[in-house]
Amino acid sequence: MSDGTPEVRQRIRALLVDLFGNDRLVGTVSDTESLRQGGMSSTALVSLLVAMEDAFGFEWDEDVRPEALRSIASLADHVVSLR
């Protein structure tokens, strides 16, 4: 895990709060839990991915591995890997 990953995870959580408020998903899902299993809809995930592009200054590749989109931890690891 990169040194920047905890900060990226915190920023992703902040984006979730900005997008959805302090709902159950934001407050209860662990960093490694599947966002889908935690209750995130596909449209909510798309909103998060767009917000991440703006916040972190990158664009998602069309061929991004589905595993990278699974959890807060995997999203953060992907962002850190792009730096």
C-alpha positions in Angstrom: 0.0 0.0 0.0 1.3 3.4 -0.9 1.9 6.2 1.7 -0.8 8.3 -0.1 -3.5 5.7 0.1 -5.0 6.6 3.6 -5.4 10.3 2.4 -7.0 9.2 -0.8 -9.4 6.9 1.0 -10.4 9.9 3.3 -10.9 12.0 0.2 -13.1 9.4 -1.4 -15.2 9.2 1.8 -15.5 13.0 1.7 -16.7 12.8 -1.9 -19.3 10.2 -0.9 -20.6 12.6 1.8 -20.7 15.4 -0.7 -22.6 13.3 -3.1 -25.0 11.4 -0.9 -24.9 13.0 2.5 -24.1 11.0 5.6 -26.2 8.1 4.7 -25.9 4.5 5.8 -23.4 3.6 3.1 -21.0 6.3 3.9 -21.1 5.7 7.6 -21.0 1.9 7.7 -19.2 0.5 4.7 -15.6 -0.4 5.5 -12.7 0.5 3.2 -12.5 -3.1 1.9 -16.2 -3.9 1.7 -17.8 -4.2 -1.7 -19.6 -0.9 -2.5 -22.3 -2.8 -4.3 -22.9 -5.2 -1.4 -22.9 -2.1 0.9 -25.9 -0.8 -1.0 -24.4 1.5 -3.7 -26.4 1.6 -6.9 -24.7 1.6 -10.3 -25.8 5.2 -10.9 -24.4 6.2 -7.6 -21.1 4.5 -8.5 -20.9 6.4 -11.8 -21.5 9.7 -9.9 -18.6 8.8 -7.6 -16.3 8.0 -10.5 -17.1 11.3 -12.2 -16.5 13.2 -8.9 -13.2 11.3 -8.5 -12.1 12.4 -11.9 -12.6 16.0 -10.9 -11.1 15.7 -7.5 -8.0 13.8 -8.5 -7.4 15.1 -12.0 -7.6 12.0 -14.1 -10.0 10.2 -16.5 -11.0 6.6 -16.1 -9.8 4.3 -18.8 -12.4 2.3 -20.7 -10.5 -0.9 -19.9 -10.2 -0.4 -16.1 -10.4 -3.7 -14.3 -13.7 -4.2 -12.5 -11.8 -5.1 -9.3 -10.5 -1.5 -9.2 -14.1 -0.3 -8.7 -15.0 -2.7 -6.0 -14.3 -0.8 -2.7 -13.0 2.4 -1.3 -9.6 0.7 -0.8 -9.4 -0.5 -4.4 -10.5 2.9 -5.8 -7.8 4.5 -3.6 -5.2 2.1 -4.8 -6.1 2.8 -8.4 -5.8 6.5 -7.9 -2.4 6.1 -6.2 -1.2 3.9 -9.0 -1.8 6.7 -11.5 0.5 9.1 -9.7 
